[in-house]
Amino acid sequence: MIVNDPYKALGVRKAINAAGVLTRIGGSRSPPKVFRAMEEASKSFVTIAELQTAAGKVIAKATGAEAGFPTAGGSTAILLAAAACIMKGTELEDYEPVGPAVWRKIAQRLPMRSEGLHTEFVVQKWNRDEYDHAVEIAGGRFIEVGSDNGATEAEIEAAFNDKTAAYYYTYKSKPKGLPLEKLIEITHRHGVPIVIDAAGLPPPRSGLTKFSGLGVDLACFCGGKTIAGPNNSGMLTGRADLIKLAHLQSYPFEGVGRPSKMSRETIVGLITALTIYLESDDSGVMDERIKTANKITGELEAITGITSYIDYSGDAKNPLACVKADKSICGKSTRELFDALKEGDPSIITVYEPYFLLEKYHGLFSVNPQFLSEDESEIVIRRIKEETVS
């Protein structure tokens, strides 16, 4: 029996994504062409390693890197990048990702049997985040330097030793301390790679080639956010020798990346989404978002007790419809209105106090039009009116 509404059949509420690219609610909305390609891919079997290699060539061309590799999300890209750096200089380099994994015992030294390997990753304290745990899952150990305000060149230099596997850096829109170019220079002077988590990198497409142009050795991207591929897809790009080591540690082989399986359909979906993304028009997409944000703020400003305006966030200047409620007038505080939207059916997911490090966002929530259809934006407006107008 064909189920027209699988969520209803499971008794699961649908959600309206007014938050942006959040993994916990499904990432992004892929174009229909992506799912058609995935369906077509499901009709035939392939050798997974061959498909990964072919997809890697497309990824490499799109990012300007020597090589690329499809991964099961951005965190898996980080895990495999870390594993590659740890295994650099070992006998694993003598193998190619073809046929049965005769190198299995070498790859499976990670994460627990890493004696004698380079396992330390230098990182600045200010640059830590929850996703860098993937490095530790691979068997890496962080050497943290500096303070919440950054680190000096001398502090970073002192952290390198004969156990260092790589320098680790997470892309932030407002970096602290030394510029990335200087960090790359220091890292390469010590003869080790620099790994960058670029999952938070916003559009435009020029961001995909940003790190290859700077000489970054490995960069990790999310495929299920701005690129709008399957939510469980990602990309690893960089030096060919390190990408090969990552592949040897990955599914379909039995290294540390084996649990992060990526189906043939997902790989094809990622490459299809990447191709569409590269061909899309940044300005046209942003114009539509601004139009939607203007409509939302225009409607909400007419509600007594609601303050609404557009603010442009991040490097990409994405328009956010900011909303603030005066409980004494409209009956709900901003937080209560945010919660009411989330608890309804459908659940409307917005972001309370977005970009929390910025004072101007305190005490409000934002409606992100990035994945809102016209019908969904109307529902958001109607629900806010219902919750605040008696």
C-alpha distance (Angstrom), angle and dihedral (degrees) to the residues before:
residue distance angle dihedral
M1 . . .
I2 3.80 . .
V3 3.80 112.7 .
N4 3.81 112.4 -148.0
D5 3.80 93.2 -166.2
P6 3.83 110.3 31.0
Y7 3.82 93.2 178.1
K8 3.80 91.9 54.4
A9 3.80 89.9 48.0
L10 3.82 88.8 54.8
G11 3.79 93.7 44.6
V12 3.81 92.3 -117.6
R13 3.81 121.3 144.1
K14 3.75 116.4 -121.5
A15 3.78 117.7 -126.2
I16 3.77 132.2 -144.5
N17 3.77 109.5 -138.3
A18 3.81 106.5 -135.5
A19 3.80 91.1 147.4
G20 3.81 106.2 70.2
V21 3.79 128.6 -128.1
L22 3.80 102.8 1.0
T23 3.80 117.3 157.2
R24 3.80 92.2 -155.5
I25 3.81 92.1 66.0
G26 3.79 97.3 38.8
G27 3.80 107.0 -76.1
S28 3.79 111.7 -112.9
R29 3.80 140.8 -16.9
S30 3.80 111.2 -96.9
P31 3.82 120.5 -146.9
P32 3.84 114.6 -104.2
K33 3.81 89.2 -112.6
V34 3.81 88.6 66.5
F35 3.81 92.5 58.8
R36 3.80 92.2 44.6
A37 3.79 89.1 54.7
M38 3.82 90.8 47.7
E39 3.81 91.2 50.8
E40 3.80 90.7 50.5
A41 3.81 90.3 48.5
S42 3.80 90.1 53.8
K43 3.80 91.5 62.8
S44 3.81 95.0 69.6
F45 3.78 138.1 40.6
V46 3.79 123.5 -128.6
T47 3.78 138.5 179.3
I48 3.79 100.2 -91.6
A49 3.82 95.6 -146.5
E50 3.82 90.3 54.5
L51 3.80 91.0 49.8
Q52 3.80 90.9 48.6
T53 3.80 90.9 51.3
A54 3.81 92.9 48.6
A55 3.80 91.8 46.9
G56 3.80 88.9 47.8
K57 3.80 90.4 59.5
V58 3.81 90.5 55.4
I59 3.80 90.6 47.9
A60 3.80 91.7 48.4
K61 3.80 92.0 51.8
A62 3.82 91.6 47.8
T63 3.80 92.8 50.8
G64 3.80 100.5 35.7
A65 3.80 91.0 -120.6
E66 3.80 130.3 137.5
A67 3.79 90.7 -116.3
G68 3.77 142.6 -3.1
F69 3.77 139.9 -160.2
P70 3.84 133.7 -162.9
T71 3.81 114.4 -124.8
A72 3.79 138.5 -172.9
G73 3.81 93.6 -103.4
G74 3.79 134.7 -40.8
S75 3.81 94.4 -71.7
T76 3.79 91.3 56.7
A77 3.80 88.2 51.6
I78 3.82 88.1 55.7
L79 3.81 91.9 47.3
L80 3.80 92.8 50.3
A81 3.80 92.1 44.2
A82 3.80 89.8 54.1
A83 3.80 91.9 46.8
A84 3.80 90.8 50.6
C85 3.80 92.2 51.9
I86 3.80 92.4 47.8
M87 3.81 92.0 50.3
K88 3.80 94.6 46.3
G89 3.80 109.4 122.3
T90 3.81 94.6 21.5
E91 3.80 129.7 113.1
L92 3.82 88.2 -96.3
E93 3.80 85.9 84.1
D94 3.82 89.1 70.5
Y95 3.81 93.3 69.3
E96 3.80 136.1 77.1
P97 3.83 125.5 -145.5
V98 3.80 93.9 -109.1
G99 3.81 130.0 114.5
P100 3.82 126.9 -13.7
A101 3.80 114.3 -5.5
V102 3.81 99.3 -105.1
W103 3.82 85.5 164.0
R104 3.81 91.1 62.7
K105 3.81 97.0 116.4
I106 3.79 91.1 52.4
A107 3.81 93.9 48.9
Q108 3.79 92.1 45.8
R109 3.77 92.8 63.5
L110 3.79 82.7 91.4
P111 2.90 131.4 120.3
M112 3.82 103.3 0.5
R113 3.82 106.2 25.0
S114 3.78 99.8 52.2
E115 3.80 99.4 129.9
G116 3.78 111.1 148.0
L117 3.81 94.3 14.1
H118 3.79 127.9 115.6
T119 3.81 101.6 -102.8
E120 3.82 106.5 154.9
F121 3.80 122.1 105.5
V122 3.78 118.3 -165.9
V123 3.81 113.0 -139.7
Q124 3.78 135.4 165.7
K125 3.80 116.5 -117.1
W126 3.81 92.9 -126.4
N127 3.81 90.0 53.3
R128 3.81 98.4 58.4
D129 3.80 120.8 114.1
E130 3.80 140.3 162.9
Y131 3.80 94.8 -91.1
D132 3.79 96.9 60.2
H133 3.82 87.2 77.5
A134 3.81 85.1 88.4
V135 3.81 87.6 74.5
E136 3.80 90.0 58.1
I137 3.81 91.5 47.3
A138 3.82 87.2 59.0
G139 3.80 90.2 53.5
G140 3.79 99.3 -94.3
R141 3.79 126.9 137.4
F142 3.79 124.2 -150.4
I143 3.78 123.2 -128.2
E144 3.79 102.5 -158.8
V145 3.80 119.7 -154.5
G146 3.79 137.2 -179.1
S147 3.79 128.8 9.1
D148 3.78 138.9 -77.8
N149 3.81 86.7 -75.7
G150 3.79 97.2 54.7
A151 3.80 137.5 -91.7
T152 3.78 135.3 -84.7
E153 3.77 123.1 -116.8
A154 3.81 89.5 -111.0
E155 3.84 92.1 53.6
I156 3.79 91.5 50.7
E157 3.80 93.3 45.4
A158 3.81 91.2 52.4
A159 3.81 92.4 55.6
F160 3.81 95.2 65.4
N161 3.80 118.7 92.4
D162 3.80 141.3 143.3
K163 3.83 90.9 -69.5
T164 3.80 95.5 55.3
A165 3.80 114.5 120.9
A166 3.81 99.0 177.3
Y167 3.78 148.0 -36.8
Y168 3.82 111.9 -98.4
Y169 3.79 123.8 -147.5
T170 3.80 132.5 176.5
Y171 3.80 116.1 -153.6
K172 3.81 112.3 -117.9
S173 3.79 127.3 178.2
K174 3.82 89.3 -133.6
P175 3.82 107.4 38.7
K176 3.80 123.3 -170.6
G177 3.77 132.2 -144.9
L178 3.78 123.5 0.4
P179 3.81 118.8 19.0
L180 3.80 117.8 -106.0
E181 3.79 91.8 -111.4
K182 3.80 90.0 60.1
L183 3.81 91.9 47.5
I184 3.80 90.1 52.7
E185 3.79 90.2 50.5
I186 3.81 92.6 50.9
T187 3.80 93.3 45.6
H188 3.79 94.6 49.6
R189 3.77 90.9 46.8
H190 3.80 86.5 62.9
G191 3.80 91.3 49.7
V192 3.80 98.1 -116.9
P193 3.83 132.9 113.3
I194 3.78 127.9 -102.6
V195 3.81 116.7 -134.4
I196 3.81 121.1 -158.4
D197 3.78 128.0 -163.1
A198 3.80 99.5 -147.1
A199 3.81 96.9 168.6
G200 3.80 90.7 115.1
L201 3.79 93.6 52.7
P202 3.82 108.4 123.9
P203 3.81 127.7 -149.0
P204 3.02 147.1 -57.9
R205 3.80 105.0 98.4
S206 3.80 91.3 -120.2
G207 3.81 85.3 77.3
L208 3.80 89.4 72.0
T209 3.80 91.5 66.1
K210 3.80 95.9 36.5
F211 3.80 97.3 97.4
S212 3.79 99.1 39.5
G213 3.78 87.7 55.9
L214 3.79 90.7 53.6
G215 3.80 93.9 51.2
V216 3.80 98.7 -105.9
D217 3.81 110.1 167.0
L218 3.82 98.6 -147.6
A219 3.81 130.0 10.7
C220 3.81 125.3 -173.0
F221 3.80 120.8 -150.0
C222 3.79 134.8 -177.6
G223 3.81 115.5 -125.9
G224 3.79 96.3 -166.8
K225 3.80 99.7 59.9
T226 3.81 124.5 57.3
I227 3.83 92.6 -8.1
A228 3.84 86.9 58.1
G229 3.77 96.5 -141.1
P230 3.82 123.8 140.5
N231 3.80 110.9 -47.7
N232 3.81 90.9 -119.3
S233 3.80 95.4 56.3
G234 3.78 134.8 98.5
M235 3.79 143.3 154.8
L236 3.77 137.0 -123.5
T237 3.80 116.9 -161.0
G238 3.78 136.5 176.4
R239 3.78 142.6 71.0
A240 3.80 114.8 21.3
D241 3.82 94.1 -133.2
L242 3.80 91.9 54.2
I243 3.80 93.9 43.2
K244 3.81 88.8 54.4
L245 3.81 90.9 53.3
A246 3.81 89.4 49.2
H247 3.81 90.1 51.7
L248 3.81 91.3 51.2
Q249 3.82 88.6 55.0
S250 3.79 94.1 47.2
Y251 3.79 140.3 83.8
P252 3.06 128.8 -53.3
F253 3.79 84.2 42.2
E254 3.80 125.4 61.2
G255 3.79 105.2 -106.2
V256 3.79 129.2 116.2
G257 3.83 90.1 -69.6
R258 3.79 95.6 56.3
P259 3.85 95.4 102.1
S260 3.83 90.1 57.1
K261 3.79 95.2 75.7
M262 3.80 118.2 -178.3
S263 3.81 116.3 -163.3
R264 3.79 123.3 -134.3
E265 3.81 87.6 -113.7
T266 3.81 92.0 54.9
I267 3.80 93.0 49.0
V268 3.81 90.8 51.8
G269 3.81 90.1 45.4
L270 3.80 91.2 53.0
I271 3.80 94.0 50.2
T272 3.80 91.5 46.1
A273 3.82 91.0 50.8
L274 3.81 91.2 46.8
T275 3.80 90.9 52.4
I276 3.81 91.7 49.5
Y277 3.81 91.0 46.7
L278 3.80 92.2 52.6
E279 3.80 90.7 51.6
S280 3.81 96.6 46.5
D281 3.79 126.8 103.4
D282 3.81 113.7 -113.5
S283 3.78 94.9 -162.6
G284 3.80 94.2 48.7
V285 3.80 92.5 49.7
M286 3.80 92.0 48.6
D287 3.81 92.1 47.6
E288 3.81 89.8 57.5
R289 3.80 92.0 49.9
I290 3.80 91.6 49.7
K291 3.81 89.9 49.5
T292 3.82 90.8 52.8
A293 3.82 93.0 45.3
N294 3.81 90.4 50.8
K295 3.79 91.3 51.3
I296 3.81 91.9 50.5
T297 3.80 95.4 47.9
G298 3.79 91.8 43.4
E299 3.81 91.6 55.6
L300 3.80 95.1 42.2
E301 3.81 95.3 48.1
A302 3.81 87.4 64.9
I303 3.83 91.2 62.7
T304 3.79 112.8 95.4
G305 3.80 109.7 -119.5
I306 3.83 95.2 20.1
T307 3.78 122.8 107.6
S308 3.79 114.9 -164.7
Y309 3.78 132.8 171.4
I310 3.81 140.8 150.2
D311 3.77 121.9 -100.2
Y312 3.79 125.1 -179.2
S313 3.80 113.6 -133.4
G314 3.78 136.1 -162.4
D315 3.78 131.7 -7.3
A316 3.80 92.0 -50.7
K317 3.82 93.1 53.2
N318 3.79 91.1 -130.0
P319 3.84 110.8 -171.6
L320 3.80 115.5 -115.0
A321 3.80 123.5 -170.7
C322 3.81 100.9 -138.6
V323 3.81 117.0 -153.5
K324 3.81 130.6 -164.7
A325 3.81 125.9 176.3
D326 3.82 129.8 -155.0
K327 3.81 105.9 -146.6
S328 3.79 93.2 -161.2
I329 3.80 89.3 62.3
C330 3.81 108.7 28.3
G331 3.82 99.4 28.1
K332 3.80 98.5 -116.4
S333 3.77 134.6 75.2
T334 3.78 119.4 -131.3
R335 3.80 91.0 -101.1
E336 3.79 92.9 47.8
L337 3.80 90.8 50.3
F338 3.82 90.6 48.5
D339 3.82 90.3 50.9
A340 3.80 93.4 46.1
L341 3.79 91.4 54.3
K342 3.80 91.2 48.8
E343 3.80 94.8 47.7
G344 3.81 95.7 48.6
D345 3.78 128.8 92.7
P346 2.93 111.9 -81.3
S347 3.79 91.7 31.1
I348 3.79 111.0 -129.0
I349 3.80 109.9 -148.9
T350 3.80 114.6 -155.6
V351 3.82 128.7 157.2
Y352 3.79 120.6 -103.4
E353 3.81 113.3 -145.8
P354 3.82 94.6 -8.9
Y355 3.78 119.4 -154.7
F356 3.79 87.8 19.5
L357 3.77 93.8 -163.2
L358 3.79 89.8 70.1
E359 3.79 116.4 82.2
K360 3.79 93.7 -149.5
Y361 3.81 92.1 68.3
H362 3.81 96.2 55.3
G363 3.80 114.9 119.4
L364 3.80 98.3 15.2
F365 3.79 141.4 81.7
S366 3.78 129.2 -138.0
V367 3.78 134.0 -135.1
N368 3.80 110.1 -148.6
P369 3.82 112.4 -156.8
Q370 3.82 94.0 -162.1
F371 3.82 95.8 109.4
L372 3.79 101.3 16.4
S373 3.79 117.0 122.4
E374 3.80 117.9 -149.3
D375 3.81 90.8 -103.1
E376 3.81 92.0 49.1
S377 3.81 93.4 50.7
E378 3.81 87.9 53.8
I379 3.81 89.9 52.3
V380 3.82 91.1 50.5
I381 3.80 91.1 52.0
R382 3.81 93.1 45.5
R383 3.81 93.5 48.5
I384 3.80 92.9 50.7
K385 3.79 89.6 50.2
E386 3.81 91.1 49.1
E387 3.80 91.9 50.3
T388 3.81 95.2 48.4
V389 3.80 107.7 29.4
S390 3.80 115.7 71.7
